[in-house]
Amino acid sequence: MENIIKKAGVLIEALPYIQAFRRKVFVIKFGGSILENAAIRKYIFEDLVFLSYVGIKTILVHGGGPHISGRLKDAGIPSVFHEGIRVTDKNTLKIVAEELNKLNEQIVAEIKALKGDVTGLKGYENIVYVRKKVASQDLGFVGQVTAVNQKAIENHLKAGKITVISPMGICKVKQPYNINADEVASAIATSMKAEKFLVLTNVRGVLRDPAKDDSLISTLTVDEIEQLKKSKVISSGMIPKVNSCVETLNGGVHKAHIIDARLQHAILLEIFTDLGVGTQIIKK
């Protein structure tokens, strides 16, 4: 009986959060090596289905870097990166599109298997608009987001659909472009005036000491992030994650979160409990 009462307590703790976030938009970025783990995918997709059933409008932007790199290797095409961005020639672009399309379809199928109402959108099908990204060297068919088709996405959300979007876009002359998934997720969150932007990763969040898993920083402001970057507490792969969070906050998103997708039901624990499990980032 005690365990049953505890379960009721968990539901009561979640109730004010459900009331606050009902009909709001959440944008979730999911990719990298965690996308390859079937058990992690199931926990995440169960969380998304739960969010949908309590009335939260949910957008999932997925990456696919490891899948793309593996496919390129099989084809004898080297993976070339410049400043963290995949250099994308015509042959690479074809493989990027094929792999992202397969992943999008797989994610949609797995969410449907959990009884989720879901739709998959390909970014280059008039969902994400881009221009060619300018860098210190030519990146090929890599795009910079210029606009997002809010109406098309909102139509799916209004129909109660979990909306899964792949990170590609299209330019004015209808040429598809590869785009960094963090940039796509950030642009969509800003454009859709999301309540929350969640970055799923394979670390607990922002750690005061990267060598100590118990040094999690639960809450950070934008100003504190800049200080932690200068002191090298935030470094390497965490930099683009916090940068995308800061960009969304500056664009009007209420809160951003970096959470460890390896933790069972991490999204629900972060959103619907008082303490949370990752790092929440606020403007000030």
N, C-alpha and C positions, 0 to 999 in steps of 0.2 A: 504493500500500500504506500509506503514512504516514497518508493521510486516513482510511482504513478503521480503522487502529489508534486514531486520535483519536476516532472514533465509538464504538469499544469503551470508551475511557476515559470518555466522557460517560455511557455506560450504567452503568459501574462506580461513578462518582461518585453516580449517582442511586440505586443499590441500597440503601444504608443508610436513605435517606429513604423509599423504597418499603416497606422492612421495618418502619420505625417507624410509618408512617401507614396501613398496610393495615388495613381494617375500621374506621377512624376516620371521623368525619363532618367534611366541609368544607362551609361555607356561603359562597356567592359572590354578591355584589350586583353587578348589571350593569344599566346604564340610561343615560339621557341621550343626547347626540348620538352616542356611540360605538355605540349600538344600531342606528343608521341605516346604518352602514357595513358593507356585505356582506363585504368582505375581513376586517375586524376580527372580525365575527361568526364567520366560518369558522375563524380561528385559535383563538378562544376555545372554540368547540364541539369542535374537534379536541382541545384540551387536556382538556376535560371527558370526552370519550370515552376518552382515555388514562387519566385518573384512575380512571374506572369499571373499565377493563380490568385495572388493577393492584390492584383491590379496595378503593378509597377510595369511601366513601358520599358522593355529591355532590348538594348542593341548590343550585339556581340561583334566586335571587329577582330578577325583572326589573322595571324601571320602565317608563316610556313617556311621560314628560312632553312631549317634542317632538311625538310623534304625536298626543297628546291636544290640545295647543295648536293644532296645524295643523287638526285636525278641528273644533275649536270655532270657529276663525276662518272656516272654510268655511261653518259653520252660522250665522255672524253673532253668536256668543256670545262676549263678552269673557273673556279669561283673567284672573282676579283672584287675587292672592296676598296673604297676610297672614303676615308673619314667616316667609316661605319656604314656606308651605303653601298649596296651591290651595284657594280657597273653592269649595265644591261644592254648588250647588243641585240641584234634581231633574233639570233638563234636562242639566246638566253631568255629573251622576252617571251618567246613561244613556250618554252618550258615553264617559265614562271606562271603564265596564264593557265596552262594545263594543270599544273600542280595545285594552284590556288583554287581552281574550279573543282578539282577532285576533293580537296579538303572541305570546301564549302558544302558540297553535296554530302560528304560523310558526316559533317557536324549536324546538318539538317536531319539526316536519317537517324542519327543517334538521339537527337532531341525528340523526334517523332516517336521513337521506340519507348521513350519515357512519358508518352502521352502529352507532350508539349505541342502547342499550336505554334508553328514556326514557318518562316519563309527565308529563303536564301537569295541574296542580291549580289550580283557581280559589280564591283565598283565602276568598271568601264562601260556598263550599260546605262549610261546617262544618270548615274548616281553621284559620282565624284568627278568634278571637273578640274583639270590641271593645265599648267604650262610646263615647259621643259625646265627642269631644275638646273640652276647655274651653280657651279662649284669651281674649285681651283684646277680641276681637269674635267674633260668631257665625260659625263656619266652615261651617255647613251640615252636609252628610252626610260629615263627616270623622271618622274613628275613632281611638281610642287603644287599642292592643293590651292585652287583659287576659289572654288565654291562647292557647295554641297546641295543636292536636290532635296531640300527639306520636305517638300510636299509629298514626293514619292515615298520617302521613309515614313513620314507621319501617317500616310494612308494605311500602311501595313501595321503601324503601332495602334491606330484607332480600331483596326479590325481585331486587335488582341493578339497579334503575332509577335513572337520573339523574332527579332530581325537580325539575321547573320549576314555580315558584309565582308567581302574580300577586298584587300588593299590594292586595288588598281584603279586607274582613272582614265579619262578620255579628254583630249584637247579639242580645240575649235575645228580642226580638220579631221576629226574622228579617228585620230591615231591613239590606240591604247598605250598607257604608260604604267610602269611599275612604280609603286610608292612605298615608302617606309610605313609599316603598319602603325607605329606609334603616332606618326604625323596624321594619318587618316583618322585614327580614333580620336585624337585631340581635336581635329577640325570638325568632326561630326558632333562631338560633345559640345563644342562651342556653338556650332550652328543650330543645334537642336535645343539649346538652352537647358542642358541636362542638370538635374539636381546633383548627380554624383558621377564621377569619372573614376573607374577602378582599373588599376593595372595589376594583372596577375603575373606573378613571377615565381622564382624558385628560392627566394630567401624570405625571411620573416617580415622584412620591411627595411626601413633605414636603421642601421645599427650604429651605435656610438663607437663601438669597437668591432670591426668586421670579423675578428677572430672569436668574438664572444656572442653566442646566439642569444644570451639573456640580456644583451645591452640594447634591446629594441627601444627606439624613440616613438612613443605612441602618437604624439601630436607635434607638428612642425608648422611654422609660418613661412611665408615666402622669404622674408628677410633672414630668418634663421638658416634656410637652405643655402643662401648665398654665402653666409659665414662658414657653413660646414663644407661647402665646396672649396673655399679658400684654405681651410685647414686640412683638406684631403680626407675628412671623415666620409664625405660623399665623393666617390671617385669611380673611374672605370665604367662598367656597365650600368651602374645606378644613375649616372649623370643623365643619359637620355630619358630615363624613366621619370626622374624628378622634373626635368625640363618640360616634358609633355604635360605633367601635372600642373606646373606653374603656368604654362600657356593656357590651359583650360580655365584656371582660376582667373587669370587676367582677362579672359574672354567672357566671364560671367557665370561660370559653373560654380556651384555653392561649395562643394568639398571634393577633394581628390583623395584616393586611397591607394597605397601600395601594399599588397597582401600576398602571402605565400599560398599558392594554389595547391601545394602538396598536402596542406592541412585539410582534413576531411571537412567539407561544408564551410570552407573559409569565408565565402561571400556572406552566408547567412550569419555566421559568428561575428563578422565585422560590422554588418549593417544592423542587426537586430538584437545585439547585446550591449549593455552599458559600457563594458570595458573594451570590446573589440579585440582583434588579434593581430592587426598590422599597424602601419603608420598612416594616420590621416593628416592631410595637408590642407591648411586653411590660409586665406589671404593675410589675415593679421588678427 
